[in-house]
Amino acid sequence: MSGQGTKDDPWVLKTPSGGSEFEVYRDDEADPPALVCQVGKTQLRYHLRAIDDLHAMLKQRGDWVPLGAADEQKPAAEGTVEAWGRAPDNPVGGWYGLKKGFRGRFGMYVPPVLKELGLAEVEDKPRNNSMRAL
């Protein structure tokens, strides 16, 4: 592993396409607990429970699921991890993203965390990547 996943020792990960590096850590003290992604000067925050919830969804689907990363202002392709991360019928009842204006890109930044934790396999092609539970 590339770190401990704490603020002082974050995981250093790459986007599925391998094009960009970013840091991620757990903030258990936040309300609600958060998964914090630092991408350059931009910080995105997702419900920490996204790790377990996404893993459970992938296990239930039992096959490869396209990532479909998209900014908050853009629609997410149906059937993708991104669409599930904002769907009204997911376990949090909508957006896993916690910071309005930066709630998207769930399909870009959360899948590498599951891969780092050994919970999922994530493709690393230049485009149109998918993931599945391990």
RODO-2510 file (C-alpha; in nm, 4 decimals, decimal comma):
residues 134
     n   res          X          Y          Z
     1     m     0,0000     0,0000     0,0000
     2     s     0,1081     0,3542    -0,0651
     3     g     0,0123     0,4926     0,2770
     4     q    -0,2065     0,4326     0,5796
     5     g    -0,5069     0,6283     0,4500
     6     t    -0,4773     0,8964     0,7187
     7     k    -0,4448     1,2725     0,6776
     8     d    -0,0769     1,2520     0,7767
     9     d    -0,0096     0,9449     0,5602
    10     p    -0,2651     0,9397     0,2748
    11     w    -0,2951     0,6785     0,0058
    12     v    -0,1313     0,8054    -0,3127
    13     l    -0,3340     0,6622    -0,5991
    14     k    -0,3754     0,7015    -0,9735
    15     t    -0,6945     0,7520    -1,1680
    16     p    -0,8076     0,4381    -1,3529
    17     s    -0,6667     0,5680    -1,6815
    18     g    -0,3318     0,6195    -1,5053
    19     g    -0,3241     0,9821    -1,6148
    20     s    -0,3357     1,1583    -1,2792
    21     e    -0,2142     1,1009    -0,9265
    22     f    -0,4195     1,2016    -0,6222
    23     e    -0,4206     1,1516    -0,2458
    24     v    -0,7003     1,0004    -0,0388
    25     y    -0,7545     0,9585     0,3328
    26     r    -1,0281     0,8681     0,5783
    27     d    -1,1655     1,1393     0,8050
    28     d    -1,3530     0,9453     1,0721
    29     e    -1,4059     1,2619     1,2796
    30     a    -1,5977     1,4465     1,0067
    31     d    -1,9765     1,4656     1,0273
    32     p    -2,0595     1,2495     0,8417
    33     p    -1,7343     1,0467     0,8277
    34     a    -1,5677     1,1227     0,4947
    35     l    -1,3347     0,9874     0,2328
    36     v    -1,1264     1,2931     0,1393
    37     c    -0,9701     1,3123    -0,2088
    38     q    -0,7085     1,5772    -0,2723
    39     v    -0,6619     1,6351    -0,6443
    40     g    -0,4103     1,9135    -0,6881
    41     k    -0,5667     2,2134    -0,5114
    42     t    -0,9181     2,0665    -0,5339
    43     q    -1,0632     1,8673    -0,2459
    44     l    -1,3536     1,6299    -0,2970
    45     r    -1,5332     1,4568    -0,0092
    46     y    -1,7483     1,1467    -0,0243
    47     h    -1,9369     0,9572     0,2458
    48     l    -1,6817     0,7193     0,3993
    49     r    -1,9416     0,4437     0,3847
    50     a    -1,9075     0,4599     0,0043
    51     i    -1,6269     0,2042     0,0320
    52     d    -1,8481    -0,0643     0,1882
    53     d    -2,1626     0,0355    -0,0021
    54     l    -1,9916     0,0296    -0,3432
    55     h    -1,8290    -0,3050    -0,2651
    56     a    -2,1700    -0,4499    -0,1679
    57     m    -2,3295    -0,3176    -0,4888
    58     l    -2,0506    -0,4677    -0,7011
    59     k    -2,0853    -0,8045    -0,5263
    60     q    -2,4597    -0,7966    -0,5861
    61     r    -2,4167    -0,7210    -0,9572
    62     g    -2,1528    -0,9923    -0,9838
    63     d    -1,9942    -0,8628    -1,3038
    64     w    -1,7974    -0,5741    -1,4484
    65     v    -1,9629    -0,2335    -1,4007
    66     p    -1,8526     0,0656    -1,6134
    67     l    -1,7100     0,3570    -1,4119
    68     g    -1,8649     0,6428    -1,6107
    69     a    -1,6980     0,9287    -1,4203
    70     a    -1,8648     1,2673    -1,4742
    71     d    -1,8623     1,6107    -1,3138
    72     e    -2,1607     1,6978    -1,0946
    73     q    -2,3062     1,9299    -1,3601
    74     k    -2,3061     1,6564    -1,6266
    75     p    -2,5424     1,3596    -1,6417
    76     a    -2,4026     1,0174    -1,5525
    77     a    -2,4393     0,7339    -1,8015
    78     e    -2,6977     0,4793    -1,6934
    79     g    -2,5715     0,1613    -1,5304
    80     t    -2,2364     0,3084    -1,4270
    81     v    -2,0659     0,3431    -1,0898
    82     e    -2,1070     0,7207    -1,1289
    83     a    -2,4837     0,6899    -1,1823
    84     w    -2,5161     0,4628    -0,8788
    85     g    -2,3142     0,7146    -0,6710
    86     r    -2,5869     0,9749    -0,7234
    87     a    -2,8986     0,7586    -0,7519
    88     p    -3,1936     0,8232    -0,5204
    89     d    -3,2211     0,4487    -0,4502
    90     n    -2,8606     0,3944    -0,3327
    91     p    -2,7967     0,3419     0,0427
    92     v    -2,7540     0,7169     0,1147
    93     g    -3,0528     0,8161    -0,0993
    94     g    -2,8618     1,0286    -0,3494
    95     w    -2,5184     1,1844    -0,3798
    96     y    -2,2234     1,0198    -0,2049
    97     g    -2,0368     1,3432    -0,2761
    98     l    -2,0548     1,5777     0,0217
    99     k    -1,9329     1,9087    -0,1211
   100     k    -2,1860     2,0820    -0,3476
   101     g    -2,0273     2,1660    -0,6800
   102     f    -1,7748     1,8831    -0,6282
   103     r    -2,0089     1,5874    -0,5739
   104     g    -1,9315     1,4213    -0,9069
   105     r    -1,6331     1,2178    -1,0221
   106     f    -1,7334     0,9364    -0,7830
   107     g    -1,6534     0,6880    -1,0622
   108     m    -1,3055     0,8382    -1,0986
   109     y    -1,1793     0,8658    -0,7420
   110     v    -1,3567     0,5996    -0,5326
   111     p    -1,2817     0,2865    -0,7433
   112     p    -0,9014     0,3166    -0,6975
   113     v    -0,9598     0,3173    -0,3188
   114     l    -1,1429    -0,0161    -0,3412
   115     k    -0,8592    -0,1482    -0,5565
   116     e    -0,6007    -0,0294    -0,3014
   117     l    -0,7927    -0,2048    -0,0232
   118     g    -0,8104    -0,5303    -0,2207
   119     l    -1,1888    -0,5140    -0,2533
   120     a    -1,2149    -0,4699    -0,6293
   121     e    -1,0422    -0,5068    -0,9611
   122     v    -1,0321    -0,1882    -1,1698
   123     e    -0,9343    -0,1743    -1,5349
   124     d    -0,6581     0,0700    -1,6290
   125     k    -0,7230     0,1390    -1,9963
   126     p    -0,6954     0,4942    -2,1346
   127     r    -1,0807     0,5215    -2,1497
   128     n    -1,4069     0,3420    -2,0674
   129     n    -1,2860     0,1485    -1,7641
   130     s    -1,4951    -0,0895    -1,5519
   131     m    -1,4613    -0,2509    -1,2108
   132     r    -1,5807    -0,5622    -1,0301
   133     a    -1,5755    -0,6893    -0,6742
   134     l    -1,3118    -0,9339    -0,5545
***
